[in-house]
Amino acid sequence: MNNAHDQTTQDTREKKGFPLSPKQVVGVVLLLLVAIFCAQNTGDTTIKLFGGETESPLWVWLLGVLALGVLIGILLPVGRKKD
């Protein structure tokens, strides 16, 4: 029983390199790009939808559309294998 714990501790210590996976690195880079894009597009814009009209800063709309895209990607996993 003690050998399993010792092996796990040894494996953890031997693990070296970058602590993030490549997928996580891509996610962080994309997050930074979105943050920069939103920071540069702060002017007010008018959105027309179904006959209604509203005005808000562009970055609010950009983050809202990003959030909708993430939500759709989570709810409709196209091309992923079921576990």
SULPE-V957209 format. One record per residue. N is the residue number from 1. RES is the residue in three letters. SS is DSSP state (@ for helix, = for strand, . for the rest). PSI is psi as a letter, one per 40 degrees, with the letter a starting at -180 (* if undefined). OMEGA is omega in radians with two decimals (NA if undefined). Layout:
BEGIN
N,RES,SS,PSI,OMEGA ; N,RES,SS,PSI,OMEGA
END
This chain:
BEGIN
1,MET,.,d,3.14 ; 2,ASN,@,d,-3.14 ; 3,ASN,@,d,3.13 ; 4,ALA,@,d,3.12 ; 5,HIS,@,d,3.12 ; 6,ASP,@,d,-3.14 ; 7,GLN,@,d,3.13 ; 8,THR,@,d,3.12 ; 9,THR,@,d,-3.14 ; 10,GLN,@,d,3.12 ; 11,ASP,@,d,-3.14 ; 12,THR,@,d,3.14 ; 13,ARG,@,d,-3.10 ; 14,GLU,@,e,-3.14 ; 15,LYS,.,h,3.14 ; 16,LYS,.,i,3.13 ; 17,GLY,.,a,-3.09 ; 18,PHE,.,h,-3.05 ; 19,PRO,.,e,-3.13 ; 20,LEU,.,i,3.07 ; 21,SER,.,i,3.11 ; 22,PRO,@,d,3.11 ; 23,LYS,@,d,3.11 ; 24,GLN,@,d,3.11 ; 25,VAL,@,d,3.10 ; 26,VAL,@,d,3.11 ; 27,GLY,@,d,3.13 ; 28,VAL,@,d,3.12 ; 29,VAL,@,d,3.12 ; 30,LEU,@,d,3.10 ; 31,LEU,@,d,3.10 ; 32,LEU,@,d,3.11 ; 33,LEU,@,d,3.10 ; 34,VAL,@,d,3.13 ; 35,ALA,@,d,3.11 ; 36,ILE,@,d,3.14 ; 37,PHE,@,d,3.13 ; 38,CYS,@,d,-3.13 ; 39,ALA,@,d,-3.12 ; 40,GLN,@,e,-3.11 ; 41,ASN,.,g,-3.05 ; 42,THR,.,e,-3.11 ; 43,GLY,.,i,3.11 ; 44,ASP,=,i,3.10 ; 45,THR,=,i,3.13 ; 46,THR,=,h,3.11 ; 47,ILE,=,h,3.09 ; 48,LYS,=,h,-3.13 ; 49,LEU,=,h,3.12 ; 50,PHE,.,f,3.09 ; 51,GLY,.,e,3.11 ; 52,GLY,=,i,-3.11 ; 53,GLU,=,h,3.09 ; 54,THR,=,i,-3.11 ; 55,GLU,=,h,3.12 ; 56,SER,=,i,3.04 ; 57,PRO,=,i,-3.10 ; 58,LEU,@,d,-3.11 ; 59,TRP,@,d,3.09 ; 60,VAL,@,d,3.14 ; 61,TRP,@,d,3.13 ; 62,LEU,@,d,3.12 ; 63,LEU,@,d,3.10 ; 64,GLY,@,d,3.11 ; 65,VAL,@,d,3.07 ; 66,LEU,@,d,3.14 ; 67,ALA,@,d,3.09 ; 68,LEU,@,d,3.11 ; 69,GLY,@,d,3.10 ; 70,VAL,@,d,3.13 ; 71,LEU,@,d,3.10 ; 72,ILE,@,d,3.11 ; 73,GLY,@,d,3.11 ; 74,ILE,@,d,-3.07 ; 75,LEU,@,d,-3.11 ; 76,LEU,.,g,-3.07 ; 77,PRO,.,g,-3.13 ; 78,VAL,.,h,3.08 ; 79,GLY,.,e,3.09 ; 80,ARG,.,i,3.10 ; 81,LYS,.,i,3.07 ; 82,LYS,.,h,3.13 ; 83,ASP,.,*,NA
END
